[in-house]
Amino acid sequence: MTPKAKREYLDAIRARYAAASRAVKSQLLTEACATLGYHRKAAIRAFARPPRTTPPCHRSGRPSPYGPRTVTLLMHIWEAAGYPWSVRLKALLPLWLPWAKRRFTISPTVERALRTISPRTIDRRLGQKKRHLNRRLYGRTKPGTLLKHHIPVRTEHWAVTEPGFTEVDLVSHSGTSADGEFLYSLNLTDIHSGWVETRALLGKSQLAVRAAIDDIRTALPFALRGLDSDNGSEFINQHLFQYCAARDIQFTRGRPYKKDDNAHIEQKNWTHVRKLLGWDRYASPTALAAINALYRQDLRLMMNLFQPSVKLQRTKRTGSRRRRFYDAPQTPLDRLLTSQGATTAQLKTLRRLRARLDPFALSESIERQLRHIYTLIHRGPITPTRHPLPHQRFEIHRRPPLPRVAAGRR
């Protein structure tokens, strides 16, 4: 029962209790204890108190520095950044606030509150706005059988201190049917910095996968030194094996049916692909060009220059509970700036590019491109709606199907 309902119940039988006999009072106390969950002495004290005539006063104490204006601005930044975790949202606020001041009216008091708000307070203030969706990731890859004895299996945890050692995986965009040819997203992430590069390809031929990895290698701001994949035949083949051997790239693979061996790239498959494109089917060259334009430009800059991420440092087990400890959130670019294995000229160019890029404009551009991509696969217009997942942020108005022609007619 709510506190209000309890008060109404006590007010309803308080007069009966005062005028009742000893036996009736005992029955009323028993009923009140069963209904309200009170102890018998607590029920006696509640009946003895006079009914409340004034509304309850608010709890005294220091007023919260995070008013409605602060929460509203926090909501705008949270939505534009793609609904990140509170710890990552706290880390990206210093990068986004200078651009937020150009778009919104932010007083010094509100700015100070945004800079000092803690992740726990962010969770409490945004708790009613969060939605949790469970999605299932469907794979369309088959294990490869060639060269398994030549490509070593990697099962230990990554302990790298410099960029260049990466994990790679394919994400299918087949929709509800795997028939025919459709698009795949090739995802590659650097273990040390968290830098992610993605390319879309039509089909998953061995030559197309090798060409996409070569294109990504030239775009990375550091040298590609290691490549770890699953056991799909699109990776375990002679083309990619010879490609890595000729460029002195360490090529390893995970154990079959053990996705935890490639946990880094599996997490990026959600944040950089599924969360944006969903589970629809993409199969046209037009969609291929549009998705690659998104991957190569705006999405790449948003995720690597403006989105902080955390890295697991250690795990402590106490009985049946496991507690994970992470480092301070940093963007992939910031991690590269403090490392020794990246190209200095490219990093300086990226740092200057981030100083003049508006993340809010970048977020709006990503939304426009996603809306265009969705119109390529759905018949009919779409209407924007509020939803934490971009691939469900648009309401699709489908056109009625074309009438069928009866047999024997033209």
HELIX and SHEET records of a PDB file:
HELIX    1   1 PRO A    3  ALA A   19  1                                  17    
HELIX    2   2 ARG A   22  LEU A   36  1                                  15    
HELIX    3   3 ARG A   40  ALA A   48  1                                   9    
HELIX    4   4 PRO A   68  ALA A   80  1                                  13    
HELIX    5   5 SER A   86  ARG A  103  1                                  18    
HELIX    6   6 PRO A  108  THR A  116  1                                   9    
HELIX    7   7 PRO A  119  ARG A  125  1                                   7    
HELIX    8   8 GLY A  127  LYS A  129  5                                   3    
HELIX    9   9 GLN A  206  ALA A  219  1                                  14    
HELIX   10  10 GLN A  238  ALA A  246  1                                   9    
HELIX   11  11 LYS A  259  ASN A  262  5                                   4    
HELIX   12  12 ALA A  263  ASN A  269  1                                   7    
HELIX   13  13 TRP A  270  ARG A  274  3                                   5    
HELIX   14  14 LYS A  275  LEU A  277  1                                   3    
HELIX   15  15 PRO A  285  ARG A  296  1                                  12    
HELIX   16  16 ASP A  298  LEU A  301  1                                   4    
HELIX   17  17 MET A  302  PHE A  306  3                                   5    
HELIX   18  18 PRO A  332  LEU A  337  1                                   6    
HELIX   19  19 THR A  344  ARG A  356  1                                  13    
HELIX   20  20 PRO A  359  ILE A  377  1                                  19    
HELIX   21  21 PRO A  390  GLN A  392  5                                   3    
SHEET    1   A 5 VAL A 196  LEU A 202  0                                        
SHEET    2   A 5 LEU A 183  ASP A 190 -1                                        
SHEET    3   A 5 PHE A 165  HIS A 173 -1                                        
SHEET    4   A 5 GLY A 226  SER A 229  1                                        
SHEET    5   A 5 GLN A 250  ARG A 253  1                                        
SHEET    1   B 2 LEU A 312  THR A 318  0                                        
SHEET    2   B 2 ARG A 321  TYR A 326 -1                                        
SHEET    1   C 2 ILE A 382  PRO A 384  0                                        
SHEET    2   C 2 PHE A 394  ILE A 396 -1                                        
END                                                                             
